[in-house]
Amino acid sequence: MQKNFTTSDDAVLTYTEEGHGPALVMLPGWSQSAAMFRHQIQHFSATYRVLAIDFRGHGKSPDAARGFRIFRFAADIMELMRHEKIENATMLGWSMGASVIWAMIDVYGTSFIDKLILVDEPATVMRQAGMSDEDAVNAGALFDAAMMVAIAEQIKGAEGAAARGAFLDGMITKGVPADLKTWLLQENLRVNAVHVADLFVDHCSIDWSDIFSRIDRPTLVIGGRVSHVNVRSQEWIHKQIKGSRLVIFEEAEGGAHFSFIEAPERFNEVLSGFLASQ
């Protein structure tokens, strides 16, 4: 069922809700949509109340006049959960969606989380000032501030669609079907170029390294062997979260950035095993 919710600053969020039972909230990545989780919605709605959310301006959510920042997105999700009377949920954040959950933890603590699944997001996308080379690798930093700004300018420019397509190329395995790749790019291009570029800068700039020691809920960290997000960063996050589990998908298992849609059966198997654990 597709539903809409209006936030406290008048942005409209569109989200899918299916099934009954404990809440499972799924948050997509930068420029992507709740439709990415179509296989998980179908599978887990048999036993969970699944909510898959399009951030403001993403997917089927209409564009918004303002608020393309991680902490505003975090407030949006908390407002939506309260609207739906969800006191705590299993939270799944993929890519930037994980950063939104980290922002929620930073502001609200962890009481809203039952279990936590973090899918292929580094501790910081941009190398922070004063980081050693080792710290940058552990954090998963992909580029420096100058490169971040250059990418944002490309996204806003006349060749923005091509830049976003090239970005996507680096996030999928070599064997991804052409029709799936086309669809992924179409979902990416739904978002207003200026807004998504501003969000890109905000997303990349934040270092979440001090959040992980505060996570006291059962946690699964998922990475991809051939993802643009360095596996070492996922190993590092796993080590910072006491009692967490780590699963790395190999290339043949869709082990890039979109494992849940490139290899949904394997992803659902891993997720089901974690959810069934104590």
C-alpha positions, 0 to 999 in steps of 0.5 A, spaced: 500 500 500 502 506 498 501 512 503 503 519 504 505 523 510 506 531 511 512 533 515 512 538 520 516 543 515 510 541 509 514 536 505 510 530 503 513 523 504 511 517 500 512 510 502 510 503 502 507 499 507 505 492 507 504 486 512 503 485 519 507 484 525 513 487 528 515 493 524 521 493 519 523 500 516 527 500 510 531 507 508 534 507 501 541 511 499 542 517 496 538 519 489 535 512 490 528 510 492 524 505 496 523 501 490 530 498 490 527 494 496 521 490 492 524 483 493 525 485 501 518 488 501 515 482 498 519 477 502 519 480 509 511 482 509 509 475 510 512 476 517 513 483 518 510 490 517 514 493 512 515 500 511 520 502 505 520 510 505 522 515 499 526 521 502 523 528 500 524 529 493 526 522 492 522 516 488 515 517 488 515 523 494 514 530 490 520 535 490 521 539 496 522 546 497 528 545 502 531 540 507 536 536 503 540 535 509 541 528 513 539 531 519 532 533 516 531 527 513 532 523 520 527 528 523 522 526 517 523 519 519 522 520 526 516 524 525 513 518 520 514 513 525 511 517 530 505 518 526 505 511 524 505 509 532 512 505 531 515 506 538 521 501 535 523 498 529 528 493 526 531 499 522 535 497 515 539 503 512 542 502 505 548 507 503 546 514 505 540 511 509 545 508 514 547 515 515 540 517 516 539 512 522 546 514 525 543 522 525 537 519 528 541 515 533 545 522 534 539 526 536 534 521 539 539 515 542 537 508 540 531 506 544 527 507 537 531 501 534 530 493 535 535 491 531 539 494 526 542 493 519 547 497 516 548 496 508 555 498 505 556 505 508 562 508 510 563 512 516 565 518 512 565 519 504 569 525 504 576 525 507 576 529 513 582 534 515 587 531 519 586 524 517 592 519 517 592 515 511 590 509 515 584 513 518 581 514 511 582 507 509 578 505 515 573 510 515 572 508 507 573 515 505 572 516 497 575 522 496 577 529 498 573 536 499 575 538 492 573 532 489 566 532 492 565 539 490 567 538 483 562 532 483 557 536 486 558 541 480 558 536 475 551 533 477 548 540 477 551 542 470 549 540 463 552 533 463 549 532 470 545 526 467 551 523 464 555 524 471 550 520 475 550 515 470 557 514 471 557 514 478 552 508 478 556 504 473 561 504 479 556 501 484 554 495 480 557 488 478 559 487 471 554 482 470 548 486 472 542 486 466 542 492 462 534 493 463 536 493 471 541 498 470 537 502 466 531 502 471 536 504 477 539 510 473 531 512 471 530 512 479 536 516 480 534 521 475 527 522 479 531 527 484 532 534 482 539 535 480 540 541 484 537 538 490 541 532 490 547 535 489 546 539 495 544 533 499 551 529 496 555 535 499 552 534 506 552 527 506 559 526 504 561 532 509 559 528 515 564 523 519 560 518 523 566 515 526 564 517 534 557 514 533 558 506 533 560 506 540 553 508 542 550 503 538 547 498 543 542 494 539 543 487 535 547 489 529 548 486 522 553 490 517 553 488 510 558 490 505 560 488 498 567 485 496 567 489 489 563 495 492 566 502 491 565 502 499 572 499 501 570 492 505 575 494 510 571 500 512 565 495 513 570 491 517 572 497 521 565 499 523 563 492 525 569 492 530 566 498 533 559 496 534 560 491 540 557 484 538 555 486 531 555 481 525 559 482 519 557 479 512 561 480 506 557 479 499 562 476 494 562 478 487 558 472 484 553 474 490 552 481 487 557 483 492 557 491 489 553 496 492 546 493 490 547 486 493 539 486 495 537 487 488 542 484 484 542 477 488 535 478 492 535 471 494 542 471 498 540 477 501 534 475 504 537 469 506 542 473 510 537 478 513 532 472 515 538 469 519 539 475 522 532 477 524 531 470 527 537 470 531 536 472 539 
